[in-house]
Amino acid sequence: MWKDFKEFAFKGNVMDLAIAVVIGAAFSGIVTSLVTNIITPLVGILMNGVDLSGLKYTFGDAEILYGTFIQSILDFFVIAFSIFLFIRLAMKLKRKKEEEVVEEEVPKVSVQEELLIEIRDLLREQNEKRD
């Protein structure tokens, strides 16, 4: 089990991992700001200002803040959905860009080449009929 863990933990390029962590931390700030400043207020408006973080259960001197836990779960889903939408948009743009590149790379076939291709295909069909 330890061997499997070491292979998993140290697989890949350490530099790529370091860059991913730094970019992830920067992106985390953007997503947190998006959720805190834009999405959460909109959700609050839709829920008529309901704030779950104030829900708690008092048992003796201990307070169980289950509302904060529920609010954290909702925040997680909002953040996950926001990231999903962002990645989906980025992938659409990337695919569109790749399609443009592919269309540009297709060489135009001259009339002579088209005729040679047709002749080749006809000869191939004739040879297949003979066999």
C-alpha positions as YAML, in Angstrom:
chain: A
units: angstrom
residues:
- id: 1
  name: MET
  ca: [0.00, 0.00, 0.00]
- id: 2
  name: TRP
  ca: [2.87, 2.39, 0.85]
- id: 3
  name: LYS
  ca: [4.50, 1.63, -2.49]
- id: 4
  name: ASP
  ca: [1.28, 2.45, -4.34]
- id: 5
  name: PHE
  ca: [0.94, 5.69, -2.42]
- id: 6
  name: LYS
  ca: [4.54, 6.73, -3.22]
- id: 7
  name: GLU
  ca: [3.98, 6.02, -6.91]
- id: 8
  name: PHE
  ca: [0.82, 8.10, -6.86]
- id: 9
  name: ALA
  ca: [2.24, 10.97, -4.80]
- id: 10
  name: PHE
  ca: [5.47, 11.37, -6.74]
- id: 11
  name: LYS
  ca: [4.19, 10.61, -10.24]
- id: 12
  name: GLY
  ca: [4.42, 13.42, -12.73]
- id: 13
  name: ASN
  ca: [6.45, 16.56, -12.96]
- id: 14
  name: VAL
  ca: [6.99, 18.46, -9.71]
- id: 15
  name: MET
  ca: [7.30, 21.76, -11.53]
- id: 16
  name: ASP
  ca: [3.91, 21.28, -13.21]
- id: 17
  name: LEU
  ca: [2.41, 20.55, -9.82]
- id: 18
  name: ALA
  ca: [3.95, 23.68, -8.30]
- id: 19
  name: ILE
  ca: [2.63, 25.85, -11.12]
- id: 20
  name: ALA
  ca: [-0.81, 24.28, -10.78]
- id: 21
  name: VAL
  ca: [-0.87, 25.03, -7.05]
- id: 22
  name: VAL
  ca: [0.06, 28.68, -7.57]
- id: 23
  name: ILE
  ca: [-2.45, 29.18, -10.36]
- id: 24
  name: GLY
  ca: [-5.08, 27.29, -8.35]
- id: 25
  name: ALA
  ca: [-4.53, 29.59, -5.37]
- id: 26
  name: ALA
  ca: [-4.91, 32.67, -7.56]
- id: 27
  name: PHE
  ca: [-7.99, 31.23, -9.23]
- id: 28
  name: SER
  ca: [-9.42, 30.36, -5.82]
- id: 29
  name: GLY
  ca: [-9.40, 34.06, -4.93]
- id: 30
  name: ILE
  ca: [-11.29, 34.90, -8.11]
- id: 31
  name: VAL
  ca: [-13.88, 32.18, -7.56]
- id: 32
  name: THR
  ca: [-14.31, 33.09, -3.88]
- id: 33
  name: SER
  ca: [-14.86, 36.73, -4.82]
- id: 34
  name: LEU
  ca: [-17.35, 35.72, -7.52]
- id: 35
  name: VAL
  ca: [-19.31, 33.55, -5.10]
- id: 36
  name: THR
  ca: [-19.15, 35.96, -2.14]
- id: 37
  name: ASN
  ca: [-19.84, 39.20, -3.98]
- id: 38
  name: ILE
  ca: [-22.09, 38.17, -6.86]
- id: 39
  name: ILE
  ca: [-23.61, 34.70, -6.67]
- id: 40
  name: THR
  ca: [-24.38, 34.46, -2.93]
- id: 41
  name: PRO
  ca: [-26.29, 37.78, -2.88]
- id: 42
  name: LEU
  ca: [-28.27, 36.65, -5.91]
- id: 43
  name: VAL
  ca: [-29.08, 33.34, -4.22]
- id: 44
  name: GLY
  ca: [-30.05, 35.32, -1.10]
- id: 45
  name: ILE
  ca: [-32.46, 37.38, -3.18]
- id: 46
  name: LEU
  ca: [-33.96, 34.22, -4.66]
- id: 47
  name: MET
  ca: [-34.32, 32.68, -1.17]
- id: 48
  name: ASN
  ca: [-35.86, 35.89, 0.26]
- id: 49
  name: GLY
  ca: [-32.80, 36.67, 2.36]
- id: 50
  name: VAL
  ca: [-32.63, 33.33, 4.19]
- id: 51
  name: ASP
  ca: [-29.25, 32.93, 5.91]
- id: 52
  name: LEU
  ca: [-28.57, 29.44, 7.16]
- id: 53
  name: SER
  ca: [-25.33, 30.28, 8.97]
- id: 54
  name: GLY
  ca: [-27.24, 31.49, 12.06]
- id: 55
  name: LEU
  ca: [-28.85, 28.10, 12.71]
- id: 56
  name: LYS
  ca: [-27.47, 26.41, 15.81]
- id: 57
  name: TYR
  ca: [-28.39, 23.94, 18.49]
- id: 58
  name: THR
  ca: [-27.35, 24.63, 22.07]
- id: 59
  name: PHE
  ca: [-26.68, 21.66, 24.32]
- id: 60
  name: GLY
  ca: [-25.51, 22.82, 27.70]
- id: 61
  name: ASP
  ca: [-22.51, 25.08, 27.15]
- id: 62
  name: ALA
  ca: [-21.79, 23.67, 23.69]
- id: 63
  name: GLU
  ca: [-23.17, 25.16, 20.51]
- id: 64
  name: ILE
  ca: [-23.57, 23.00, 17.43]
- id: 65
  name: LEU
  ca: [-23.44, 25.33, 14.44]
- id: 66
  name: TYR
  ca: [-25.15, 23.13, 11.88]
- id: 67
  name: GLY
  ca: [-26.32, 26.17, 9.91]
- id: 68
  name: THR
  ca: [-22.72, 27.13, 9.16]
- id: 69
  name: PHE
  ca: [-22.10, 23.58, 7.97]
- id: 70
  name: ILE
  ca: [-25.16, 23.69, 5.68]
- id: 71
  name: GLN
  ca: [-24.06, 27.11, 4.37]
- id: 72
  name: SER
  ca: [-20.59, 25.68, 3.64]
- id: 73
  name: ILE
  ca: [-22.15, 22.84, 1.67]
- id: 74
  name: LEU
  ca: [-24.23, 25.30, -0.36]
- id: 75
  name: ASP
  ca: [-21.14, 27.45, -0.97]
- id: 76
  name: PHE
  ca: [-19.27, 24.36, -2.17]
- id: 77
  name: PHE
  ca: [-21.98, 23.52, -4.70]
- id: 78
  name: VAL
  ca: [-22.13, 27.12, -5.92]
- id: 79
  name: ILE
  ca: [-18.33, 27.23, -6.32]
- id: 80
  name: ALA
  ca: [-18.25, 23.82, -8.03]
- id: 81
  name: PHE
  ca: [-21.01, 24.85, -10.43]
- id: 82
  name: SER
  ca: [-19.25, 28.16, -11.17]
- id: 83
  name: ILE
  ca: [-16.01, 26.36, -11.97]
- id: 84
  name: PHE
  ca: [-17.92, 23.87, -14.13]
- id: 85
  name: LEU
  ca: [-19.47, 26.71, -16.14]
- id: 86
  name: PHE
  ca: [-16.10, 28.46, -16.51]
- id: 87
  name: ILE
  ca: [-14.34, 25.30, -17.69]
- id: 88
  name: ARG
  ca: [-17.19, 24.49, -20.04]
- id: 89
  name: LEU
  ca: [-16.96, 27.95, -21.60]
- id: 90
  name: ALA
  ca: [-13.17, 27.67, -21.86]
- id: 91
  name: MET
  ca: [-13.44, 24.27, -23.56]
- id: 92
  name: LYS
  ca: [-15.97, 25.62, -26.07]
- id: 93
  name: LEU
  ca: [-13.64, 28.49, -26.95]
- id: 94
  name: LYS
  ca: [-10.69, 26.09, -27.22]
- id: 95
  name: ARG
  ca: [-12.65, 23.73, -29.51]
- id: 96
  name: LYS
  ca: [-13.75, 26.64, -31.69]
- id: 97
  name: LYS
  ca: [-10.15, 27.83, -31.98]
- id: 98
  name: GLU
  ca: [-8.96, 24.29, -32.83]
- id: 99
  name: GLU
  ca: [-11.63, 23.96, -35.52]
- id: 100
  name: GLU
  ca: [-10.49, 27.23, -37.08]
- id: 101
  name: VAL
  ca: [-6.89, 25.99, -37.13]
- id: 102
  name: VAL
  ca: [-7.91, 22.68, -38.69]
- id: 103
  name: GLU
  ca: [-9.93, 24.43, -41.38]
- id: 104
  name: GLU
  ca: [-6.97, 26.63, -42.24]
- id: 105
  name: GLU
  ca: [-4.55, 23.69, -42.44]
- id: 106
  name: VAL
  ca: [-6.55, 21.68, -44.99]
- id: 107
  name: PRO
  ca: [-4.68, 22.13, -48.26]
- id: 108
  name: LYS
  ca: [-6.76, 22.83, -51.33]
- id: 109
  name: VAL
  ca: [-6.60, 20.10, -53.91]
- id: 110
  name: SER
  ca: [-6.01, 21.17, -57.48]
- id: 111
  name: VAL
  ca: [-8.27, 20.06, -60.32]
- id: 112
  name: GLN
  ca: [-5.58, 17.71, -61.62]
- id: 113
  name: GLU
  ca: [-5.23, 16.03, -58.24]
- id: 114
  name: GLU
  ca: [-9.00, 15.60, -57.96]
- id: 115
  name: LEU
  ca: [-9.08, 13.90, -61.37]
- id: 116
  name: LEU
  ca: [-6.18, 11.64, -60.42]
- id: 117
  name: ILE
  ca: [-7.97, 10.68, -57.20]
- id: 118
  name: GLU
  ca: [-11.13, 9.84, -59.16]
- id: 119
  name: ILE
  ca: [-9.13, 7.74, -61.62]
- id: 120
  name: ARG
  ca: [-7.42, 5.92, -58.77]
- id: 121
  name: ASP
  ca: [-10.76, 5.17, -57.10]
- id: 122
  name: LEU
  ca: [-12.27, 3.91, -60.38]
- id: 123
  name: LEU
  ca: [-9.26, 1.63, -61.00]
- id: 124
  name: ARG
  ca: [-9.56, 0.31, -57.45]
- id: 125
  name: GLU
  ca: [-13.27, -0.47, -57.98]
- id: 126
  name: GLN
  ca: [-12.52, -2.26, -61.25]
- id: 127
  name: ASN
  ca: [-9.81, -4.37, -59.62]
- id: 128
  name: GLU
  ca: [-12.14, -5.32, -56.78]
- id: 129
  name: LYS
  ca: [-14.85, -6.41, -59.28]
- id: 130
  name: ARG
  ca: [-12.37, -8.69, -61.09]
- id: 131
  name: ASP
  ca: [-11.39, -10.42, -57.83]
...
